[in-house]
């Protein structure tokens, strides 16, 4: 936002004339003037003399005439108005005379005129326009023209800052501010009114000046400027916007701000203030999409509200149905096999020849590809095939094509395939609970967590099934149950689970991997809650680790679990960050970076990004690991808005050129987070270059990141790159594994899903989604130890961020209702005049439709009114009572 000072085009239009020999100059000037102008000039000079006349009557007449001349000419300012031009030489004279005048009405009138003349005359920083305005009459300032008012606003801002420094009274300024704000709001200059009020720190004034005509534009400006303000101003600005939205009963917008502020009191207030049960259902859809477990309480209900329906919507129980509806509409119900994704027949002979060998690593990759591609469809060609099928291969067979820990991921993939459909998923997984193979049981437990991800239910099936297995002997079963709980109850802040899991953290007999995954699960369940008990348990667990354990890559998941508790909570992390300074030096810095990056994730805080960049600039010896999370932190903080995002992509390019190896390994992952499910061409090219890097870890990270940026987009260019990489790396099983995973991600949900944690026009950030992605990226900082080791099932944490990228319109009974919509690139219309178009280059489709990154939809019919201002996910339409069919 540019400060409103000195935008007076008039002031810049001409500088002060050089004081050469005045006589000659004046004569020459007079010859150039037309007769009219000459008459005006002489007239004004006469007024100036008359003003200095001793007789008050003459003074008044002269001042009035002069005022008339100036007013009629300053109404529109394209060039410097003539009267101001001709009065320039007399500014000093009039000022000197003003000082000698006794107090009178005439003196005030002269002050008004001097205030306007000062617009083009006064020296910089003198603020004479404001000085004379305060000495002048109380009249309407708008009559002197817009330019004058804008100039005054600029001077007030400077004067206010000066008086605040001297602690001088500001009451006279505030009176003027009232007038200026009222003037701006009347004349469609809402941004200027808001800027002025921000400068004088009195935004509350805004609420009384907004009306039905301008409140939307005002709030749009407030919410979009909040991103660029330092705290605590940003929260203040959003709270004002929230108040205005509530005042005009624009509840869905108010709800978005309440969710952005993570303020549950506000959310409840919106439910209690709204009397329309249909609108409440729409609120529930918004809350469900945000991924917040939320209890509908009795005082939020009015007569006629059906509590169960509302709670079901918040619990996402209908998500699976809506998603399959979309799939049927787009005709992609047919299950796909990994071979359909690899498209090996498009490559030359050598690659496909190597692929016929049945290696466990390639089967594991196929398990993941199969799970990602058929996510949520409930059927596939590997796991859910019935035993009587013609090929004669029963489900059991695929499970046993995986080695020991590979079976965990294979069994868990059933959960992913039945995603959001709890009953069907549990029925599919049931058979593995009776297996004699511990890995299969562990996978089934994890699968139960995945099926319940983002879908709550009153009977808590996940808790009932998983809690029995947490105390078992076998470590893989325990991890399966613990991670399953973390995924199923992410964000739920479930106390019963906390009491079950915290003892494991401080159990001296528990293996390191069990402790690490317990910390992650607790971090997910209590994401962004700043819960002290969980924080202390994780801190003690970190302090209990022996020196050899601190070097283990898994130990690094403990600080991450701690960081997730403070996700996006900014300065609330400080006490914990202080404690982390007492840790063993092997983990201290790592913990510090992780806490900082989580606490400021999604805030766009520039100072924190600079801090992290400073850490990345140091050249350290090989054993240091803390730069990895610092690089990821840069991406986590600056993903908040487009400008910061572009700038950090450029900073990351520099890190690639100058950074040490451990930084280079993290850069592709940071780029993946910045452009997740949004394949930007420049990032795609960078990653394509890095995917052939000499360092295999950098190449692996780049390959995975190609999968991330194309996740769920079916992007043909990335799919082609990955196919070529699969033939390039056909002899390197590790890299080939990553190429396959990336291929699975690009075709996530056959192109119907997204991993982007941002939704609602990139305004809201879903904390659970971000937590899942960040955990996977942290695990990828040491690929060989974790994911290429035996903990590959960490990849399933991505399920927390999977959401259908759809717009599904439903009628008042929540049944799908096809309507035409226009889908196009979103255009930023903040502060633009008139009613600009919000999308460009649109095509008209019938819902349900897919929305790509940066797309926006609007209804193409007047017949219905959407209950949500942002058309994404489920939107309820009600019939427009004023609609008439044109015959």
Helices and strands as residue ranges (DSSP letters): H 9-13, H 22-32, H 35-51, H 56-74, H 82-87, G 88-90, H 91-100, H 105-121, H 128-135, G 141-144, H 146-166, H 171-186, H 190-199, H 205-209, H 215-226, H 233-247, H 251-260, H 264-273, H 277-290, G 298-300, H 307-314, H 319-330, H 338-342, G 344-346, H 349-354, H 360-373, H 395-400, H 404-417, H 422-433, H 438-451, H 461-466, G 467-469, H 475-488, H 495-505, H 512-525, H 532-544, H 547-550, G 553-555, H 556-565, G 570-573, H 574-580, H 585-599, H 606-617, H 626-638, H 642-658, H 661-674, H 681-690, H 696-709, H 716-728, H 733-746, G 748-751, E 753-754, E 758-759, E 764-765, H 767-779, G 780-782, G 792-801, E 803-804, E 806-810, E 820-826, E 839-846, E 849-850, E 855-859, E 864-866, E 873-879
